[in-house]
Amino acid sequence: MKKTVCRLTLILISAASAVLLCSCGGQPQRLAEADYTSRYLPIPIASAPKANARQLTAFFLASNPSASRAEISRLARIYIEEAAAEGINSDIAFCQMVHETNYLRFGGDVRPEQNNFCGLGATGGGEPGHSFQTPRLGARAHIQHLKAYANSRPLRKDRIDPRFELVKRGSSPNIDGLTGTWATDPQYDRKLRRKLRELDKFL
């Protein structure tokens, strides 16, 4: 009887371990938080976010109070969800979105109805870039493009970023590397750092 109980216990332990492995398999690795307040420490694109949707919304509305709180809150949740799926810091993606769109005021070649939150394909000279059917798909394309720069890990969702394969995978693991690659602006990474420091005040 004792042997039977021991054998059954071992089987149950093994089964539990298998379930644990299956539930953990393929999940993004645990990411460390970055220091947004430093002007010099690297800020990895694949790092742990700090802000929740409420904090991202408050940060956004402080600079564009005329925007719809409900719409910004919804977009913030989308960015958090899409970034979490790919192991990308949603704070960085959201701050890049507000920089690229001037807090969704746009005003350049990209139009609001394109749901293109990061200027994908907008190369200047009146070129509006790519369009996406919904805000979620636009945010997903943005996150996927960031992941292409951040590392060489496979996408967890179907690729919709039309420029994903144009990026040398893992070429810019930190936001500093986006200067001269994502954008030609020599101050690009400093502007993103400034946005993250502003966000940090709402945490």
C-alpha positions in Angstrom: 0.0 0.0 0.0 2.8 2.4 0.9 4.5 1.7 -2.4 1.3 2.5 -4.3 0.9 5.8 -2.4 4.5 6.8 -3.0 4.2 6.0 -6.7 0.9 7.9 -7.0 2.5 10.9 -5.2 5.4 10.9 -7.6 3.0 10.7 -10.6 1.0 13.6 -9.2 4.2 15.7 -8.6 5.4 14.9 -12.1 2.0 15.9 -13.6 2.0 19.1 -11.6 5.5 19.9 -12.8 4.5 19.2 -16.4 1.5 21.6 -16.1 3.8 24.2 -14.6 6.2 23.9 -17.5 3.4 24.0 -20.0 1.9 27.1 -18.4 5.2 28.8 -18.3 6.5 27.7 -21.7 6.7 30.4 -24.2 5.9 33.2 -21.7 8.1 36.3 -21.9 11.0 36.2 -19.4 10.8 38.4 -16.3 12.1 41.8 -17.2 13.9 44.3 -15.0 12.7 47.9 -14.5 14.6 50.7 -16.0 15.5 54.0 -14.4 13.6 56.8 -16.1 15.1 59.6 -14.0 18.7 59.1 -15.1 19.9 61.0 -18.1 22.6 58.5 -18.8 21.7 54.9 -17.7 20.5 52.7 -20.6 16.8 52.2 -20.9 16.1 48.8 -22.5 13.2 48.6 -24.9 12.5 45.2 -23.6 12.2 46.2 -19.9 9.4 46.1 -17.4 6.8 48.9 -17.5 5.9 50.9 -14.4 2.7 52.8 -15.4 -0.8 51.5 -15.4 -3.5 52.7 -17.8 -4.7 55.4 -15.3 -1.3 56.8 -15.0 -0.6 56.8 -18.7 -3.9 58.6 -19.2 -3.1 61.3 -16.6 0.3 61.8 -18.2 -1.3 62.2 -21.6 -4.1 64.6 -20.5 -1.7 66.8 -18.7 -0.3 67.9 -22.1 -3.5 67.5 -24.2 -6.5 68.1 -21.8 -8.9 68.5 -24.7 -8.5 64.8 -25.6 -11.2 62.3 -24.7 -10.3 60.6 -21.4 -12.2 57.5 -22.4 -10.4 57.2 -25.7 -7.0 57.8 -24.2 -7.7 55.3 -21.4 -8.7 52.7 -24.0 -5.6 53.3 -26.0 -3.4 53.1 -22.9 -4.9 49.7 -22.1 -4.3 48.6 -25.7 -0.6 49.6 -25.5 -0.2 47.8 -22.2 -1.7 44.6 -23.5 0.1 44.6 -26.8 3.4 45.4 -25.3 3.1 42.7 -22.6 2.4 40.1 -25.3 5.7 40.9 -27.0 7.8 41.6 -23.9 8.2 45.3 -24.7 8.0 48.2 -22.2 4.6 49.8 -22.8 5.8 53.0 -21.1 8.4 53.5 -23.8 6.0 52.7 -26.6 3.3 55.0 -25.2 5.8 57.9 -24.8 7.1 57.3 -28.3 3.5 57.5 -29.5 2.9 60.8 -27.8 6.1 62.1 -29.2 5.4 61.0 -32.8 1.8 62.2 -32.8 2.2 65.3 -30.6 -0.3 63.8 -28.1 -2.5 62.6 -31.0 -2.8 66.1 -32.4 -0.8 64.9 -35.5 -0.4 67.8 -37.9 2.2 66.3 -40.2 1.9 63.9 -43.1 0.1 61.2 -41.0 -3.6 61.6 -40.5 -5.5 60.5 -37.3 -7.7 58.0 -39.2 -4.6 56.0 -40.2 -4.1 54.7 -36.7 -0.4 55.0 -37.4 0.9 56.0 -34.0 4.7 55.9 -34.7 5.0 57.2 -38.3 5.6 53.8 -39.9 6.5 54.5 -43.6 6.1 58.3 -43.2 9.4 59.3 -44.7 8.7 63.0 -45.3 7.8 65.0 -48.4 4.1 64.4 -48.0 4.4 60.6 -47.7 1.7 59.6 -45.1 3.0 56.1 -44.4 1.0 53.0 -43.6 -2.6 52.8 -42.4 -4.2 50.3 -40.0 -7.9 49.4 -39.6 -8.1 49.9 -35.9 -6.2 51.5 -33.0 -5.3 48.1 -31.7 -3.7 47.0 -35.0 -1.9 50.3 -35.2 -0.5 49.9 -31.7 0.4 46.3 -32.5 2.4 47.3 -35.5 4.2 49.9 -33.4 5.1 47.4 -30.7 6.3 44.8 -33.3 8.5 47.4 -34.9 10.0 48.2 -31.5 10.6 44.5 -30.9 12.5 44.2 -34.2 14.9 46.8 -32.9 15.0 45.4 -29.3 15.9 41.8 -29.8 15.7 38.8 -32.1 13.0 36.9 -30.3 10.1 35.7 -32.5 6.8 37.6 -32.5 4.0 36.1 -30.4 1.3 37.5 -32.6 0.9 37.4 -36.4 3.1 40.0 -38.0 1.3 43.1 -39.2 4.2 45.6 -39.2 4.9 46.0 -42.9 8.4 47.2 -42.2 9.4 44.6 -39.7 11.8 42.8 -42.0 13.6 46.0 -42.9 15.0 46.2 -39.4 18.2 44.5 -38.4 16.9 42.4 -35.5 18.3 43.4 -32.1 20.2 46.4 -33.5 19.0 48.8 -30.9 18.2 47.1 -27.6 18.2 50.5 -25.7 16.3 53.6 -26.7 19.6 55.4 -27.4 20.0 53.2 -30.4 16.8 54.5 -32.0 18.5 57.8 -32.8 19.8 57.4 -36.4 17.9 54.2 -37.0 14.2 54.8 -36.2 14.6 58.6 -36.7 17.2 60.9 -38.1 16.7 63.5 -35.4 20.0 63.6 -33.4 18.1 64.4 -30.3 15.5 61.6 -30.7 16.5 59.4 -27.7 16.9 62.5 -25.5 13.3 63.5 -26.3 12.1 60.0 -25.5 14.0 60.2 -22.2 12.4 63.5 -21.4 8.9 62.0 -22.0 9.7 59.1 -19.7 10.9 61.5 -17.0 7.7 63.4 -17.3 5.7 60.1 -17.1 7.7 59.2 -13.9 6.1 62.1 -12.1 2.7 60.4 -12.5 3.8 57.0 -11.1 
